[in-house]
Amino acid sequence: MTALETVIGLEVHVELGTKTKIFCSCAVEFGAPPNSHVCPVCLGSPGALPVLNEQALALGIRAALALNCSVPAQSKFDRKNYFYPDSPKAYQISQYDEPIGQHGFIEIAVGGEKKRIGITRVHLEEDAGKLNHSPYGDVSFVDLNRVGIPLIEIVSEPDIRSAEEARLYLEEIRSIMQYCLVSECRMEEGSLRCDANISLRPVGQREFGTKTEIKNMNSFRNVQRGLEYEQERQTGILARGENIAQQTLRWDEATGTTLVMRSKEDAHDYRYFPDPDLPRIVLSAAYIDARRDEIPELPAQMRERFEREYGLPAYDAGVLTASRGLAEYFDQTAQRVRDPKSASNWIMGELLAYLKAAMLEIDEIHVTPFALADLIRLIEDGTISAKIAKTLLKDMLDSGKDAKTLIAEQGLIQISDEGELRAIALRVLAANPKTVDDYRAGKEKALGSLVGQMMKETRGKANPQIVNRVILELIAGGE
């Protein structure tokens, strides 16, 4: 069989972080009682006219600029016509041929190399409603709270060549949107959603194969799993000499398969035309520049800075910039310690493990960057050992108390007095003559046993560097 190349394009929907909907004053509130935030505009009542939310426009333009898109001076809204129970107007207000952003790109790291993924367009649109399917019969209930929530749709070029690249692209999109304060991008709440188009073609062929679209992928892991499954399914169909059907599929997480929803539509099926109720969007250069000035340091720039200023490995910089909150937490900690890599190790190790186990975000914990930096400095100046610090950090996370308070309460100051440690070491060596003989006979592990006895004697408070040196000196001196 001819070698095949996978071609993937993603359509990412991002909910804009506004307090009200895009064309009316109804509140945006996740989890509100069904149909509690609706009005004649949401419901498509005759004579109700939409009015554009300027904050939604500003956030959409900020997002487009952050994605390296050009923002034209003029754009317009269109009606995308389709009939479905969650769309009371029987059309969606969106943008078609004149979006607010076009011809952008982002870069992802694939196999240690940077790869540029083109972005065709970024356009504003309103969300549709939600169907809640009853478990007790063949019936669905319509919740229109979500109708009119402002979205941007980010359409990639077909530059993605694997399911892993798709996941990396989506993760980078999320980071950029969070850094720009455009959206919280919580996939579990539907504020970041992704549809994927995938096709296969013989390697070297320019024409695209027949594509399918996968919906309902509600996590980064499921995006990768869904695309991997569909790639394998299409490969099997082509290997049997059969044709791919152009279809819209949904990802079924329970079975790990894609299921057919309907035949896939083309753009002409939606009969786009300019919305007669909304005027054209006309932007001044000053307005666009003001939105550009709102863009903070983005994830890629922050990764480069962490590597350059703090000497972090690329892997550390990537982990620490996965979210804006985590990046800012590290940045503030690293500025207050002698070795930024130690701050990276503590955050990536103990802190992230705690966050995962407790299912918390970095801004929800008691330990501030300043408190963590104080803890690290206590290790650096020899006041406490790293082992004690691990226990202290857990106590800090649980109680909200700072390290110095806990040290005073628990009497945990590290013993670094050489005379005191030498006296303890003499007792340990006298009580363990066989272990001393084993070490002298070349058994290196015996030293660890002696050090362990010292730490036990001091309840973990002995300075391990001094302990090692004192024990070796005493053994060498024949003590």
DRENDREN-235915 format. One line per 2 residues: number of its first residue (from 1); for each residue x, y negated, z of C-alpha. Coordinates in steps of 0.1 Angstrom, whole numbers. Example, Ala and Ser with C-alpha at 12.3 -4.5 7.8 and 13.67 -1.06 7.14 Angstrom:
% DRENDREN-235915
1 = 123,45,78  137,11,71
END
This chain:
% DRENDREN-235915
1 = 0,0,0  12,-35,-8
3 = 25,-54,22  0,-79,35
5 = 3,-114,50  -21,-126,76
7 = -35,-161,72  -53,-178,101
9 = -69,-212,106  -85,-223,138
11 = -114,-246,145  -110,-259,180
13 = -139,-277,197  -129,-300,226
15 = -155,-316,249  -146,-353,254
17 = -144,-364,290  -172,-389,290
19 = -199,-394,317  -227,-396,291
21 = -236,-381,258  -223,-393,225
23 = -256,-409,212  -276,-415,243
25 = -273,-423,280  -281,-388,293
27 = -255,-375,319  -229,-349,311
29 = -230,-324,340  -218,-288,338
31 = -241,-264,356  -271,-288,359
33 = -306,-272,360  -318,-263,325
35 = -333,-292,305  -327,-317,333
37 = -305,-341,312  -325,-347,281
39 = -343,-376,264  -361,-384,232
41 = -328,-388,214  -316,-353,226
43 = -349,-338,217  -350,-353,182
45 = -383,-371,188  -396,-391,159
47 = -384,-427,160  -356,-421,185
49 = -324,-437,173  -289,-427,182
51 = -263,-452,195  -226,-443,194
53 = -209,-440,228  -178,-462,225
55 = -158,-442,251  -163,-410,230
57 = -150,-429,200  -119,-441,219
59 = -111,-407,233  -115,-391,199
61 = -91,-416,183  -66,-411,211
63 = -68,-374,205  -63,-377,168
65 = -33,-400,173  -17,-376,198
67 = -20,-349,171  0,-370,147
69 = -31,-377,125  -36,-409,105
71 = -67,-428,116  -85,-446,88
73 = -99,-480,92  -134,-467,82
75 = -152,-434,88  -188,-423,90
77 = -212,-398,105  -230,-372,84
79 = -259,-348,90  -251,-311,89
81 = -284,-294,82  -293,-260,96
83 = -322,-245,114  -315,-228,147
85 = -335,-228,180  -307,-247,199
87 = -308,-276,175  -341,-295,180
89 = -335,-320,152  -327,-291,127
91 = -294,-309,119  -262,-318,138
93 = -246,-352,137  -210,-346,126
95 = -184,-360,102  -176,-344,69
97 = -156,-362,42  -145,-393,62
99 = -134,-381,97  -117,-402,123
101 = -84,-384,119  -66,-364,91
103 = -33,-349,80  -17,-343,114
105 = 4,-316,129  17,-301,161
107 = 48,-279,167  49,-245,186
109 = 79,-224,196  79,-190,179
111 = 108,-166,186  129,-195,198
113 = 123,-215,167  100,-245,162
115 = 71,-240,137  49,-268,125
117 = 12,-262,122  -7,-287,100
119 = -40,-302,112  -64,-309,83
121 = -88,-331,102  -102,-343,136
123 = -138,-353,136  -164,-364,161
125 = -197,-345,165  -224,-337,189
127 = -228,-303,207  -257,-280,202
129 = -279,-265,229  -275,-232,246
131 = -295,-200,243  -298,-179,275
133 = -308,-144,265  -331,-126,290
135 = -320,-92,303  -356,-82,307
137 = -368,-83,271  -363,-95,235
139 = -366,-132,244  -342,-162,248
141 = -346,-194,267  -334,-227,253
143 = -314,-251,275  -309,-285,257
145 = -287,-301,284  -257,-296,261
147 = -273,-312,231  -255,-344,223
149 = -224,-338,245  -195,-354,226
151 = -170,-332,209  -141,-334,186
153 = -134,-306,162  -97,-300,154
155 = -93,-280,121  -59,-266,114
157 = -44,-259,81  -41,-221,73
159 = -5,-222,85  -9,-196,113
161 = 5,-162,105  -1,-141,136
163 = -25,-137,165  3,-147,189
165 = 9,-180,169  -28,-187,171
167 = -27,-183,209  4,-206,212
169 = -12,-232,189  -44,-232,211
171 = -24,-235,243  -5,-265,229
173 = -37,-281,218  -51,-277,253
175 = -20,-292,269  -20,-322,246
177 = -57,-329,253  -51,-326,291
179 = -21,-348,290  -40,-375,271
181 = -69,-373,296  -92,-365,267
183 = -107,-334,282  -102,-310,311
185 = -103,-282,285  -119,-255,308
187 = -126,-226,285  -147,-209,312
189 = -170,-240,312  -171,-243,274
191 = -152,-276,272  -126,-259,250
193 = -139,-235,224  -123,-218,194
195 = -135,-203,162  -109,-185,140
197 = -109,-179,103  -87,-149,93
199 = -79,-133,59  -52,-110,44
201 = -34,-113,11  -5,-95,-6
203 = 28,-110,4  38,-136,-22
205 = 3,-142,-34  -8,-179,-33
207 = -46,-173,-34  -63,-166,-1
209 = -81,-134,6  -118,-132,17
211 = -120,-146,52  -141,-138,82
213 = -148,-162,111  -147,-150,147
215 = -167,-167,174  -172,-163,212
217 = -136,-160,222  -136,-176,256
219 = -100,-172,267  -65,-174,252
221 = -61,-137,257  -94,-130,238
223 = -83,-153,210  -52,-131,205
225 = -71,-98,210  -99,-108,186
227 = -75,-118,159  -54,-86,163
229 = -85,-65,161  -98,-82,130
231 = -64,-81,113  -63,-43,119
233 = -99,-39,108  -94,-58,75
235 = -61,-39,68  -81,-6,71
237 = -108,-18,47  -82,-29,21
239 = -63,3,25  -94,22,16
241 = -98,1,-16  -129,-16,-3
243 = -137,-53,-3  -139,-77,27
245 = -173,-92,33  -173,-129,41
247 = -191,-129,74  -194,-147,108
249 = -184,-123,136  -186,-125,173
251 = -160,-110,197  -174,-85,221
253 = -151,-84,251  -167,-53,266
255 = -159,-31,236  -129,-50,223
257 = -144,-53,188  -159,-78,164
259 = -196,-75,156  -214,-91,126
261 = -236,-121,134  -245,-133,98
263 = -230,-139,64  -206,-168,65
265 = -218,-201,52  -198,-225,29
267 = -199,-263,32  -225,-267,5
269 = -249,-245,25  -252,-273,51
271 = -263,-300,26  -242,-328,43
273 = -253,-364,37  -245,-397,55
275 = -266,-402,86  -289,-431,78
277 = -294,-440,115  -257,-447,122
279 = -236,-474,107  -201,-468,94
281 = -173,-469,120  -150,-499,112
283 = -118,-501,132  -92,-529,134
285 = -55,-522,134  -54,-537,169
287 = -80,-513,182  -61,-483,168
289 = -29,-496,182  -45,-500,217
291 = -56,-463,216  -20,-453,206
293 = -6,-472,236  -28,-451,259
295 = -11,-419,249  13,-408,277
297 = 44,-386,275  32,-355,257
299 = 41,-319,265  68,-315,238
301 = 85,-348,249  83,-337,286
303 = 99,-303,278  128,-320,260
305 = 132,-345,289  132,-317,316
307 = 159,-298,296  180,-330,291
309 = 176,-348,325  173,-318,348
311 = 193,-292,329  164,-267,329
313 = 164,-237,306  138,-239,278
315 = 118,-212,295  114,-231,327
317 = 106,-263,309  79,-245,290
319 = 63,-230,321  64,-263,340
321 = 48,-283,313  19,-259,307
323 = -4,-284,324  0,-321,331
325 = -6,-316,368  21,-290,371
327 = 46,-311,351  40,-341,373
329 = 43,-320,404  77,-307,393
331 = 89,-341,381  82,-357,415
333 = 98,-329,434  129,-327,412
335 = 136,-364,417  140,-359,454
337 = 163,-329,456  200,-323,448
339 = 194,-294,425  163,-297,402
341 = 167,-260,393  159,-251,429
343 = 127,-271,426  119,-252,394
345 = 125,-218,411  103,-226,441
347 = 74,-239,419  76,-211,393
349 = 80,-184,420  64,-189,453
351 = 40,-218,444  26,-204,411
353 = 21,-169,428  1,-186,456
355 = -20,-206,431  -28,-174,411
357 = -37,-154,441  -59,-182,456
359 = -73,-192,421  -64,-228,427
361 = -51,-256,406  -19,-275,416
363 = -39,-306,426  -60,-285,451
365 = -32,-275,475  -21,-291,507
367 = 16,-292,499  25,-324,480
369 = 56,-327,458  72,-348,486
371 = 66,-321,512  81,-294,489
373 = 111,-316,483  116,-320,521
375 = 115,-282,524  141,-277,497
377 = 163,-304,512  162,-286,546
379 = 177,-255,528  203,-277,510
381 = 216,-292,542  216,-259,560
383 = 188,-266,585  169,-235,575
385 = 176,-204,554  158,-196,521
387 = 141,-167,539  127,-189,566
389 = 117,-214,540  95,-188,522
391 = 76,-182,555  74,-220,561
393 = 60,-226,526  32,-202,532
395 = 24,-218,566  25,-252,549
397 = 0,-241,522  -23,-226,548
399 = -21,-254,574  -13,-285,555
401 = 15,-293,580  49,-304,568
403 = 81,-283,572  97,-303,600
405 = 66,-301,622  64,-263,617
407 = 101,-259,624  97,-277,657
409 = 66,-258,666  82,-224,658
411 = 118,-230,667  131,-221,633
413 = 162,-243,629  190,-223,613
415 = 219,-213,634  250,-227,617
417 = 273,-230,648  303,-208,639
419 = 312,-201,675  277,-189,684
421 = 276,-167,653  311,-153,660
423 = 300,-142,695  269,-125,681
425 = 290,-108,653  314,-94,679
427 = 284,-77,696  270,-64,663
429 = 304,-49,653  310,-33,687
431 = 275,-17,685  281,-3,649
433 = 316,11,648  307,37,621
435 = 292,11,598  325,-9,602
437 = 345,22,593  323,28,563
439 = 330,-7,550  367,-3,555
441 = 365,30,536  351,11,506
443 = 314,14,511  302,-21,501
445 = 266,-15,512  278,-13,548
447 = 284,-50,548  247,-56,540
449 = 238,-34,570  259,-55,593
451 = 245,-88,580  210,-74,584
453 = 218,-66,621  230,-102,625
455 = 198,-116,610  178,-93,632
457 = 197,-105,663  189,-141,654
459 = 154,-135,641  164,-145,606
461 = 178,-179,618  215,-173,611
463 = 231,-191,582  238,-162,558
465 = 269,-177,542  286,-182,576
467 = 275,-148,588  291,-131,558
469 = 323,-150,563  325,-144,600
471 = 319,-107,597  346,-103,570
473 = 371,-123,590  365,-102,622
475 = 367,-69,603  399,-80,585
477 = 414,-91,619  407,-56,633
479 = 380,-68,657
END
